[in-house]
Amino acid sequence: MSGGLWLHRHVWKGRAMAHLVSVDRERLIAVARDIRFPVERLQFKPLKDPRTGERRDAWHFDLGGPFLPPRV
């Protein structure tokens, strides 16, 4: 929530996926371009900042298949 990026892993309909999330829209778009991910798939969703309880504008990409990073 300070402008960095974070990866939220989840399973949807039995399929491993992740959200690549940031409150810094331009930074998130730059990363998507770096990994050749379609920028038009950017999604907006306000999120609650756990530090303040206030909603913040945030954006994310749904990652799956070859775009899902391996677990380290």
Distance bins in CASP14 RR format, pairs under 12 A and 6 or more apart:
PFRMAT RR
TARGET T0000
AUTHOR 0000-0000-0000
RMODE 2
METHOD distances of the structure
MODEL  1
1 21 0 0 0 0 1 0 0 0 0 0 0
1 22 0 0 0 0 1 0 0 0 0 0 0
1 23 1 0 1 0 0 0 0 0 0 0 0
1 24 0 0 0 0 0 1 0 0 0 0 0
1 46 0 0 0 0 0 1 0 0 0 0 0
1 47 1 0 0 1 0 0 0 0 0 0 0
1 48 0 0 0 0 1 0 0 0 0 0 0
1 49 1 0 1 0 0 0 0 0 0 0 0
1 50 1 0 0 1 0 0 0 0 0 0 0
1 51 1 0 0 1 0 0 0 0 0 0 0
1 52 0 0 0 0 1 0 0 0 0 0 0
1 53 0 0 0 0 0 1 0 0 0 0 0
1 54 0 0 0 0 1 0 0 0 0 0 0
1 55 0 0 0 0 0 1 0 0 0 0 0
1 56 1 0 0 1 0 0 0 0 0 0 0
1 57 0 0 0 0 0 1 0 0 0 0 0
1 58 1 0 0 1 0 0 0 0 0 0 0
2 22 0 0 0 0 1 0 0 0 0 0 0
2 23 1 0 0 1 0 0 0 0 0 0 0
2 24 0 0 0 0 1 0 0 0 0 0 0
2 27 0 0 0 0 0 1 0 0 0 0 0
2 49 0 0 0 0 1 0 0 0 0 0 0
2 50 0 0 0 0 0 1 0 0 0 0 0
2 51 0 0 0 0 1 0 0 0 0 0 0
2 52 0 0 0 0 0 1 0 0 0 0 0
2 56 0 0 0 0 0 1 0 0 0 0 0
2 58 0 0 0 0 0 1 0 0 0 0 0
3 21 0 0 0 0 0 1 0 0 0 0 0
3 22 1 0 1 0 0 0 0 0 0 0 0
3 23 1 0 1 0 0 0 0 0 0 0 0
3 24 1 0 1 0 0 0 0 0 0 0 0
3 25 0 0 0 0 1 0 0 0 0 0 0
3 26 0 0 0 0 0 1 0 0 0 0 0
3 27 1 0 0 1 0 0 0 0 0 0 0
3 28 0 0 0 0 1 0 0 0 0 0 0
3 31 0 0 0 0 0 1 0 0 0 0 0
3 49 0 0 0 0 0 1 0 0 0 0 0
3 56 0 0 0 0 1 0 0 0 0 0 0
3 57 0 0 0 0 0 1 0 0 0 0 0
3 58 0 0 0 0 1 0 0 0 0 0 0
3 59 0 0 0 0 0 1 0 0 0 0 0
4 20 0 0 0 0 0 1 0 0 0 0 0
4 21 0 0 0 0 1 0 0 0 0 0 0
4 22 1 0 1 0 0 0 0 0 0 0 0
4 23 1 0 0 1 0 0 0 0 0 0 0
4 24 1 0 0 1 0 0 0 0 0 0 0
4 25 0 0 0 0 0 1 0 0 0 0 0
4 26 0 0 0 0 0 1 0 0 0 0 0
4 27 1 0 0 1 0 0 0 0 0 0 0
4 28 0 0 0 0 1 0 0 0 0 0 0
4 30 0 0 0 0 0 1 0 0 0 0 0
4 31 0 0 0 0 1 0 0 0 0 0 0
4 58 0 0 0 0 0 1 0 0 0 0 0
4 59 0 0 0 0 0 1 0 0 0 0 0
5 18 0 0 0 0 0 1 0 0 0 0 0
5 19 0 0 0 0 0 1 0 0 0 0 0
5 20 1 0 0 1 0 0 0 0 0 0 0
5 21 1 0 0 1 0 0 0 0 0 0 0
5 22 1 0 1 0 0 0 0 0 0 0 0
5 23 0 0 0 0 1 0 0 0 0 0 0
5 24 1 0 0 1 0 0 0 0 0 0 0
5 25 0 0 0 0 0 1 0 0 0 0 0
5 26 0 0 0 0 0 1 0 0 0 0 0
5 27 1 0 0 1 0 0 0 0 0 0 0
5 28 1 0 0 1 0 0 0 0 0 0 0
5 29 0 0 0 0 0 1 0 0 0 0 0
5 30 0 0 0 0 0 1 0 0 0 0 0
5 31 1 0 0 1 0 0 0 0 0 0 0
5 32 0 0 0 0 0 1 0 0 0 0 0
5 34 0 0 0 0 0 1 0 0 0 0 0
5 35 0 0 0 0 0 1 0 0 0 0 0
5 58 0 0 0 0 0 1 0 0 0 0 0
5 59 0 0 0 0 0 1 0 0 0 0 0
5 60 0 0 0 0 1 0 0 0 0 0 0
5 61 0 0 0 0 0 1 0 0 0 0 0
5 63 0 0 0 0 0 1 0 0 0 0 0
5 69 0 0 0 0 0 1 0 0 0 0 0
6 18 0 0 0 0 1 0 0 0 0 0 0
6 19 0 0 0 0 1 0 0 0 0 0 0
6 20 1 0 0 1 0 0 0 0 0 0 0
6 21 1 0 1 0 0 0 0 0 0 0 0
6 22 1 0 0 1 0 0 0 0 0 0 0
6 23 0 0 0 0 1 0 0 0 0 0 0
6 24 0 0 0 0 0 1 0 0 0 0 0
6 27 0 0 0 0 0 1 0 0 0 0 0
6 28 0 0 0 0 0 1 0 0 0 0 0
6 31 0 0 0 0 0 1 0 0 0 0 0
6 47 0 0 0 0 0 1 0 0 0 0 0
6 58 0 0 0 0 0 1 0 0 0 0 0
6 59 0 0 0 0 0 1 0 0 0 0 0
6 60 0 0 0 0 1 0 0 0 0 0 0
6 61 0 0 0 0 0 1 0 0 0 0 0
7 17 0 0 0 0 0 1 0 0 0 0 0
7 18 1 0 1 0 0 0 0 0 0 0 0
7 19 1 0 0 1 0 0 0 0 0 0 0
7 20 1 0 1 0 0 0 0 0 0 0 0
7 21 1 0 0 1 0 0 0 0 0 0 0
7 22 0 0 0 0 0 1 0 0 0 0 0
7 28 0 0 0 0 0 1 0 0 0 0 0
7 31 0 0 0 0 0 1 0 0 0 0 0
7 60 0 0 0 0 1 0 0 0 0 0 0
7 61 0 0 0 0 0 1 0 0 0 0 0
7 62 0 0 0 0 0 1 0 0 0 0 0
7 63 1 0 0 1 0 0 0 0 0 0 0
7 64 0 0 0 0 0 1 0 0 0 0 0
7 67 0 0 0 0 0 1 0 0 0 0 0
7 68 0 0 0 0 1 0 0 0 0 0 0
7 69 1 0 0 1 0 0 0 0 0 0 0
7 70 0 0 0 0 0 1 0 0 0 0 0
7 71 0 0 0 0 0 1 0 0 0 0 0
7 72 0 0 0 0 0 1 0 0 0 0 0
8 17 0 0 0 0 1 0 0 0 0 0 0
8 18 1 0 0 1 0 0 0 0 0 0 0
8 19 1 0 1 0 0 0 0 0 0 0 0
8 20 0 0 0 0 1 0 0 0 0 0 0
8 21 1 0 0 1 0 0 0 0 0 0 0
8 22 0 0 0 0 0 1 0 0 0 0 0
8 45 0 0 0 0 0 1 0 0 0 0 0
8 47 0 0 0 0 0 1 0 0 0 0 0
8 58 0 0 0 0 0 1 0 0 0 0 0
8 60 1 0 0 1 0 0 0 0 0 0 0
8 61 0 0 0 0 0 1 0 0 0 0 0
8 62 0 0 0 0 0 1 0 0 0 0 0
8 63 0 0 0 0 1 0 0 0 0 0 0
8 68 0 0 0 0 0 1 0 0 0 0 0
9 15 0 0 0 0 0 1 0 0 0 0 0
9 16 1 0 0 1 0 0 0 0 0 0 0
9 17 1 0 0 1 0 0 0 0 0 0 0
9 18 1 0 1 0 0 0 0 0 0 0 0
9 19 0 0 0 0 1 0 0 0 0 0 0
9 20 0 0 0 0 0 1 0 0 0 0 0
9 21 0 0 0 0 0 1 0 0 0 0 0
9 62 0 0 0 0 0 1 0 0 0 0 0
9 63 0 0 0 0 1 0 0 0 0 0 0
9 64 0 0 0 0 0 1 0 0 0 0 0
9 68 0 0 0 0 1 0 0 0 0 0 0
9 69 0 0 0 0 1 0 0 0 0 0 0
9 70 0 0 0 0 0 1 0 0 0 0 0
9 71 1 0 0 1 0 0 0 0 0 0 0
9 72 0 0 0 0 0 1 0 0 0 0 0
10 16 0 0 0 0 1 0 0 0 0 0 0
10 17 1 0 1 0 0 0 0 0 0 0 0
10 18 1 0 0 1 0 0 0 0 0 0 0
10 19 1 0 0 1 0 0 0 0 0 0 0
10 21 0 0 0 0 0 1 0 0 0 0 0
10 60 0 0 0 0 0 1 0 0 0 0 0
10 62 0 0 0 0 1 0 0 0 0 0 0
10 63 0 0 0 0 0 1 0 0 0 0 0
10 64 0 0 0 0 0 1 0 0 0 0 0
10 68 0 0 0 0 0 1 0 0 0 0 0
11 17 1 0 0 1 0 0 0 0 0 0 0
11 18 0 0 0 0 0 1 0 0 0 0 0
11 64 0 0 0 0 0 1 0 0 0 0 0
11 68 0 0 0 0 0 1 0 0 0 0 0
12 18 0 0 0 0 0 1 0 0 0 0 0
12 19 0 0 0 0 0 1 0 0 0 0 0
12 62 0 0 0 0 1 0 0 0 0 0 0
12 63 0 0 0 0 0 1 0 0 0 0 0
12 64 0 0 0 0 1 0 0 0 0 0 0
12 65 0 0 0 0 0 1 0 0 0 0 0
12 68 0 0 0 0 0 1 0 0 0 0 0
14 64 0 0 0 0 0 1 0 0 0 0 0
15 62 0 0 0 0 0 1 0 0 0 0 0
15 63 0 0 0 0 0 1 0 0 0 0 0
15 64 1 0 0 1 0 0 0 0 0 0 0
15 65 0 0 0 0 1 0 0 0 0 0 0
15 68 0 0 0 0 1 0 0 0 0 0 0
16 62 0 0 0 0 0 1 0 0 0 0 0
16 63 0 0 0 0 1 0 0 0 0 0 0
16 64 1 0 0 1 0 0 0 0 0 0 0
16 65 0 0 0 0 1 0 0 0 0 0 0
16 67 0 0 0 0 0 1 0 0 0 0 0
16 68 1 0 0 1 0 0 0 0 0 0 0
16 69 0 0 0 0 0 1 0 0 0 0 0
16 70 0 0 0 0 0 1 0 0 0 0 0
16 71 0 0 0 0 1 0 0 0 0 0 0
17 60 0 0 0 0 0 1 0 0 0 0 0
17 61 0 0 0 0 0 1 0 0 0 0 0
17 62 1 0 0 1 0 0 0 0 0 0 0
17 63 1 0 0 1 0 0 0 0 0 0 0
17 64 1 0 1 0 0 0 0 0 0 0 0
17 65 0 0 0 0 1 0 0 0 0 0 0
17 67 0 0 0 0 1 0 0 0 0 0 0
17 68 1 0 0 1 0 0 0 0 0 0 0
17 69 0 0 0 0 0 1 0 0 0 0 0
18 37 0 0 0 0 0 1 0 0 0 0 0
18 60 0 0 0 0 1 0 0 0 0 0 0
18 61 0 0 0 0 1 0 0 0 0 0 0
18 62 1 0 0 1 0 0 0 0 0 0 0
18 63 1 0 1 0 0 0 0 0 0 0 0
18 64 1 0 0 1 0 0 0 0 0 0 0
18 65 0 0 0 0 1 0 0 0 0 0 0
18 67 0 0 0 0 1 0 0 0 0 0 0
18 68 1 0 1 0 0 0 0 0 0 0 0
18 69 1 0 0 1 0 0 0 0 0 0 0
18 70 0 0 0 0 0 1 0 0 0 0 0
18 71 0 0 0 0 0 1 0 0 0 0 0
19 28 0 0 0 0 0 1 0 0 0 0 0
19 41 0 0 0 0 0 1 0 0 0 0 0
19 42 0 0 0 0 0 1 0 0 0 0 0
19 43 0 0 0 0 1 0 0 0 0 0 0
19 45 0 0 0 0 1 0 0 0 0 0 0
19 47 0 0 0 0 0 1 0 0 0 0 0
19 58 0 0 0 0 1 0 0 0 0 0 0
19 59 0 0 0 0 1 0 0 0 0 0 0
19 60 1 0 1 0 0 0 0 0 0 0 0
19 61 1 0 0 1 0 0 0 0 0 0 0
19 62 1 0 0 1 0 0 0 0 0 0 0
19 63 1 0 0 1 0 0 0 0 0 0 0
19 64 0 0 0 0 0 1 0 0 0 0 0
19 67 0 0 0 0 0 1 0 0 0 0 0
19 68 0 0 0 0 0 1 0 0 0 0 0
20 27 0 0 0 0 0 1 0 0 0 0 0
20 28 1 0 0 1 0 0 0 0 0 0 0
20 29 0 0 0 0 0 1 0 0 0 0 0
20 30 0 0 0 0 0 1 0 0 0 0 0
20 31 1 0 0 1 0 0 0 0 0 0 0
20 32 1 0 0 1 0 0 0 0 0 0 0
20 34 0 0 0 0 0 1 0 0 0 0 0
20 35 0 0 0 0 1 0 0 0 0 0 0
20 37 0 0 0 0 1 0 0 0 0 0 0
20 41 0 0 0 0 0 1 0 0 0 0 0
20 42 0 0 0 0 1 0 0 0 0 0 0
20 43 0 0 0 0 0 1 0 0 0 0 0
20 58 0 0 0 0 0 1 0 0 0 0 0
20 59 0 0 0 0 1 0 0 0 0 0 0
20 60 1 0 0 1 0 0 0 0 0 0 0
20 61 1 0 1 0 0 0 0 0 0 0 0
20 62 0 0 0 0 1 0 0 0 0 0 0
20 63 1 0 1 0 0 0 0 0 0 0 0
20 64 0 0 0 0 0 1 0 0 0 0 0
20 67 0 0 0 0 1 0 0 0 0 0 0
20 68 0 0 0 0 1 0 0 0 0 0 0
20 69 0 0 0 0 1 0 0 0 0 0 0
21 27 0 0 0 0 0 1 0 0 0 0 0
21 28 1 0 0 1 0 0 0 0 0 0 0
21 31 0 0 0 0 0 1 0 0 0 0 0
21 42 0 0 0 0 0 1 0 0 0 0 0
21 43 0 0 0 0 1 0 0 0 0 0 0
21 44 0 0 0 0 0 1 0 0 0 0 0
21 45 0 0 0 0 1 0 0 0 0 0 0
21 46 0 0 0 0 0 1 0 0 0 0 0
21 47 1 0 0 1 0 0 0 0 0 0 0
21 56 0 0 0 0 0 1 0 0 0 0 0
21 57 0 0 0 0 0 1 0 0 0 0 0
21 58 1 0 0 1 0 0 0 0 0 0 0
21 59 1 0 0 1 0 0 0 0 0 0 0
21 60 1 0 1 0 0 0 0 0 0 0 0
21 61 0 0 0 0 1 0 0 0 0 0 0
21 62 0 0 0 0 0 1 0 0 0 0 0
21 63 0 0 0 0 0 1 0 0 0 0 0
22 28 1 0 1 0 0 0 0 0 0 0 0
22 29 0 0 0 0 1 0 0 0 0 0 0
22 30 0 0 0 0 0 1 0 0 0 0 0
22 31 0 0 0 0 1 0 0 0 0 0 0
22 32 0 0 0 0 0 1 0 0 0 0 0
22 42 0 0 0 0 0 1 0 0 0 0 0
22 43 0 0 0 0 0 1 0 0 0 0 0
22 44 0 0 0 0 0 1 0 0 0 0 0
22 45 0 0 0 0 0 1 0 0 0 0 0
22 47 0 0 0 0 0 1 0 0 0 0 0
22 56 0 0 0 0 0 1 0 0 0 0 0
22 57 0 0 0 0 0 1 0 0 0 0 0
22 58 1 0 0 1 0 0 0 0 0 0 0
22 59 1 0 0 1 0 0 0 0 0 0 0
22 60 1 0 0 1 0 0 0 0 0 0 0
22 61 0 0 0 0 1 0 0 0 0 0 0
23 44 0 0 0 0 0 1 0 0 0 0 0
23 45 0 0 0 0 0 1 0 0 0 0 0
23 46 0 0 0 0 1 0 0 0 0 0 0
23 47 1 0 0 1 0 0 0 0 0 0 0
23 48 0 0 0 0 0 1 0 0 0 0 0
23 49 0 0 0 0 1 0 0 0 0 0 0
23 54 0 0 0 0 0 1 0 0 0 0 0
23 55 0 0 0 0 0 1 0 0 0 0 0
23 56 1 0 1 0 0 0 0 0 0 0 0
23 57 1 0 0 1 0 0 0 0 0 0 0
23 58 1 0 1 0 0 0 0 0 0 0 0
23 59 1 0 0 1 0 0 0 0 0 0 0
23 60 0 0 0 0 0 1 0 0 0 0 0
24 30 0 0 0 0 1 0 0 0 0 0 0
24 31 0 0 0 0 1 0 0 0 0 0 0
24 56 0 0 0 0 0 1 0 0 0 0 0
24 57 0 0 0 0 1 0 0 0 0 0 0
24 58 0 0 0 0 1 0 0 0 0 0 0
24 59 0 0 0 0 1 0 0 0 0 0 0
24 60 0 0 0 0 0 1 0 0 0 0 0
25 31 0 0 0 0 0 1 0 0 0 0 0
25 32 0 0 0 0 0 1 0 0 0 0 0
25 39 0 0 0 0 0 1 0 0 0 0 0
25 42 1 0 0 1 0 0 0 0 0 0 0
25 43 0 0 0 0 0 1 0 0 0 0 0
25 44 0 0 0 0 1 0 0 0 0 0 0
25 45 0 0 0 0 0 1 0 0 0 0 0
25 56 0 0 0 0 0 1 0 0 0 0 0
25 57 1 0 0 1 0 0 0 0 0 0 0
25 58 0 0 0 0 1 0 0 0 0 0 0
25 59 1 0 1 0 0 0 0 0 0 0 0
25 60 0 0 0 0 0 1 0 0 0 0 0
25 61 0 0 0 0 0 1 0 0 0 0 0
26 32 0 0 0 0 0 1 0 0 0 0 0
26 33 0 0 0 0 0 1 0 0 0 0 0
26 39 0 0 0 0 0 1 0 0 0 0 0
26 42 0 0 0 0 0 1 0 0 0 0 0
26 59 0 0 0 0 1 0 0 0 0 0 0
27 33 0 0 0 0 0 1 0 0 0 0 0
27 34 0 0 0 0 0 1 0 0 0 0 0
27 42 0 0 0 0 0 1 0 0 0 0 0
27 58 0 0 0 0 0 1 0 0 0 0 0
27 59 0 0 0 0 1 0 0 0 0 0 0
28 34 0 0 0 0 0 1 0 0 0 0 0
28 35 0 0 0 0 0 1 0 0 0 0 0
28 37 0 0 0 0 0 1 0 0 0 0 0
28 39 0 0 0 0 1 0 0 0 0 0 0
28 41 0 0 0 0 0 1 0 0 0 0 0
28 42 1 0 0 1 0 0 0 0 0 0 0
28 43 0 0 0 0 0 1 0 0 0 0 0
28 44 0 0 0 0 0 1 0 0 0 0 0
28 57 0 0 0 0 0 1 0 0 0 0 0
28 58 0 0 0 0 1 0 0 0 0 0 0
28 59 1 0 1 0 0 0 0 0 0 0 0
28 60 1 0 0 1 0 0 0 0 0 0 0
28 61 1 0 0 1 0 0 0 0 0 0 0
28 63 0 0 0 0 0 1 0 0 0 0 0
29 35 0 0 0 0 0 1 0 0 0 0 0
29 37 0 0 0 0 1 0 0 0 0 0 0
29 38 0 0 0 0 0 1 0 0 0 0 0
29 39 1 0 1 0 0 0 0 0 0 0 0
29 40 0 0 0 0 0 1 0 0 0 0 0
29 41 0 0 0 0 0 1 0 0 0 0 0
29 42 1 0 0 1 0 0 0 0 0 0 0
29 59 0 0 0 0 1 0 0 0 0 0 0
29 60 0 0 0 0 0 1 0 0 0 0 0
29 61 0 0 0 0 1 0 0 0 0 0 0
30 37 0 0 0 0 0 1 0 0 0 0 0
30 39 0 0 0 0 1 0 0 0 0 0 0
30 42 0 0 0 0 0 1 0 0 0 0 0
31 37 0 0 0 0 1 0 0 0 0 0 0
31 39 0 0 0 0 0 1 0 0 0 0 0
31 42 0 0 0 0 0 1 0 0 0 0 0
31 59 0 0 0 0 0 1 0 0 0 0 0
31 60 0 0 0 0 0 1 0 0 0 0 0
31 61 0 0 0 0 1 0 0 0 0 0 0
31 63 0 0 0 0 0 1 0 0 0 0 0
31 67 0 0 0 0 0 1 0 0 0 0 0
31 69 0 0 0 0 0 1 0 0 0 0 0
32 38 1 0 0 1 0 0 0 0 0 0 0
32 39 1 0 1 0 0 0 0 0 0 0 0
32 40 0 0 0 0 1 0 0 0 0 0 0
32 41 0 0 0 0 1 0 0 0 0 0 0
32 42 1 0 0 1 0 0 0 0 0 0 0
32 43 0 0 0 0 0 1 0 0 0 0 0
32 59 0 0 0 0 1 0 0 0 0 0 0
32 60 0 0 0 0 0 1 0 0 0 0 0
32 61 1 0 0 1 0 0 0 0 0 0 0
32 62 0 0 0 0 0 1 0 0 0 0 0
32 63 0 0 0 0 1 0 0 0 0 0 0
32 67 0 0 0 0 1 0 0 0 0 0 0
33 39 1 0 0 1 0 0 0 0 0 0 0
33 40 0 0 0 0 0 1 0 0 0 0 0
33 42 0 0 0 0 0 1 0 0 0 0 0
33 61 0 0 0 0 0 1 0 0 0 0 0
34 67 0 0 0 0 0 1 0 0 0 0 0
35 61 0 0 0 0 1 0 0 0 0 0 0
35 63 0 0 0 0 1 0 0 0 0 0 0
35 64 0 0 0 0 0 1 0 0 0 0 0
35 66 0 0 0 0 1 0 0 0 0 0 0
35 67 1 0 0 1 0 0 0 0 0 0 0
35 68 0 0 0 0 0 1 0 0 0 0 0
35 69 0 0 0 0 1 0 0 0 0 0 0
36 66 0 0 0 0 0 1 0 0 0 0 0
36 67 0 0 0 0 1 0 0 0 0 0 0
37 60 0 0 0 0 0 1 0 0 0 0 0
37 61 1 0 0 1 0 0 0 0 0 0 0
37 62 0 0 0 0 0 1 0 0 0 0 0
37 63 1 0 0 1 0 0 0 0 0 0 0
37 64 0 0 0 0 1 0 0 0 0 0 0
37 65 0 0 0 0 0 1 0 0 0 0 0
37 66 0 0 0 0 1 0 0 0 0 0 0
37 67 1 0 1 0 0 0 0 0 0 0 0
37 68 0 0 0 0 0 1 0 0 0 0 0
37 69 0 0 0 0 0 1 0 0 0 0 0
38 61 0 0 0 0 1 0 0 0 0 0 0
38 62 0 0 0 0 0 1 0 0 0 0 0
38 63 0 0 0 0 0 1 0 0 0 0 0
38 67 0 0 0 0 1 0 0 0 0 0 0
39 59 0 0 0 0 0 1 0 0 0 0 0
39 61 0 0 0 0 1 0 0 0 0 0 0
40 61 0 0 0 0 0 1 0 0 0 0 0
41 59 0 0 0 0 0 1 0 0 0 0 0
41 60 0 0 0 0 1 0 0 0 0 0 0
41 61 1 0 1 0 0 0 0 0 0 0 0
41 62 1 0 0 1 0 0 0 0 0 0 0
41 63 0 0 0 0 1 0 0 0 0 0 0
41 64 0 0 0 0 0 1 0 0 0 0 0
41 67 0 0 0 0 1 0 0 0 0 0 0
42 58 0 0 0 0 0 1 0 0 0 0 0
42 59 1 0 1 0 0 0 0 0 0 0 0
42 60 1 0 0 1 0 0 0 0 0 0 0
42 61 1 0 0 1 0 0 0 0 0 0 0
42 62 0 0 0 0 0 1 0 0 0 0 0
43 57 0 0 0 0 0 1 0 0 0 0 0
43 58 0 0 0 0 1 0 0 0 0 0 0
43 59 1 0 0 1 0 0 0 0 0 0 0
43 60 1 0 1 0 0 0 0 0 0 0 0
43 61 1 0 0 1 0 0 0 0 0 0 0
43 62 1 0 0 1 0 0 0 0 0 0 0
43 63 0 0 0 0 0 1 0 0 0 0 0
44 56 0 0 0 0 0 1 0 0 0 0 0
44 57 1 0 0 1 0 0 0 0 0 0 0
44 58 1 0 0 1 0 0 0 0 0 0 0
44 59 1 0 1 0 0 0 0 0 0 0 0
44 60 0 0 0 0 1 0 0 0 0 0 0
44 61 0 0 0 0 0 1 0 0 0 0 0
45 55 0 0 0 0 1 0 0 0 0 0 0
45 56 0 0 0 0 0 1 0 0 0 0 0
45 57 0 0 0 0 1 0 0 0 0 0 0
45 58 1 0 0 1 0 0 0 0 0 0 0
45 59 1 0 0 1 0 0 0 0 0 0 0
45 60 1 0 0 1 0 0 0 0 0 0 0
45 61 0 0 0 0 0 1 0 0 0 0 0
45 62 0 0 0 0 0 1 0 0 0 0 0
46 53 0 0 0 0 0 1 0 0 0 0 0
46 54 0 0 0 0 1 0 0 0 0 0 0
46 55 1 0 1 0 0 0 0 0 0 0 0
46 56 1 0 0 1 0 0 0 0 0 0 0
46 57 1 0 1 0 0 0 0 0 0 0 0
46 58 1 0 0 1 0 0 0 0 0 0 0
46 59 0 0 0 0 1 0 0 0 0 0 0
46 60 0 0 0 0 0 1 0 0 0 0 0
47 53 0 0 0 0 0 1 0 0 0 0 0
47 54 0 0 0 0 1 0 0 0 0 0 0
47 55 1 0 0 1 0 0 0 0 0 0 0
47 56 1 0 1 0 0 0 0 0 0 0 0
47 57 0 0 0 0 1 0 0 0 0 0 0
47 58 1 0 1 0 0 0 0 0 0 0 0
47 59 0 0 0 0 1 0 0 0 0 0 0
47 60 0 0 0 0 1 0 0 0 0 0 0
48 54 1 0 0 1 0 0 0 0 0 0 0
48 55 1 0 1 0 0 0 0 0 0 0 0
48 56 1 0 0 1 0 0 0 0 0 0 0
48 57 0 0 0 0 0 1 0 0 0 0 0
48 58 0 0 0 0 1 0 0 0 0 0 0
49 55 1 0 0 1 0 0 0 0 0 0 0
49 56 1 0 1 0 0 0 0 0 0 0 0
49 57 0 0 0 0 0 1 0 0 0 0 0
49 58 0 0 0 0 1 0 0 0 0 0 0
50 56 0 0 0 0 0 1 0 0 0 0 0
61 67 0 0 0 0 1 0 0 0 0 0 0
61 68 0 0 0 0 0 1 0 0 0 0 0
62 68 0 0 0 0 1 0 0 0 0 0 0
63 69 1 0 0 1 0 0 0 0 0 0 0
63 70 0 0 0 0 0 1 0 0 0 0 0
64 70 0 0 0 0 0 1 0 0 0 0 0
END
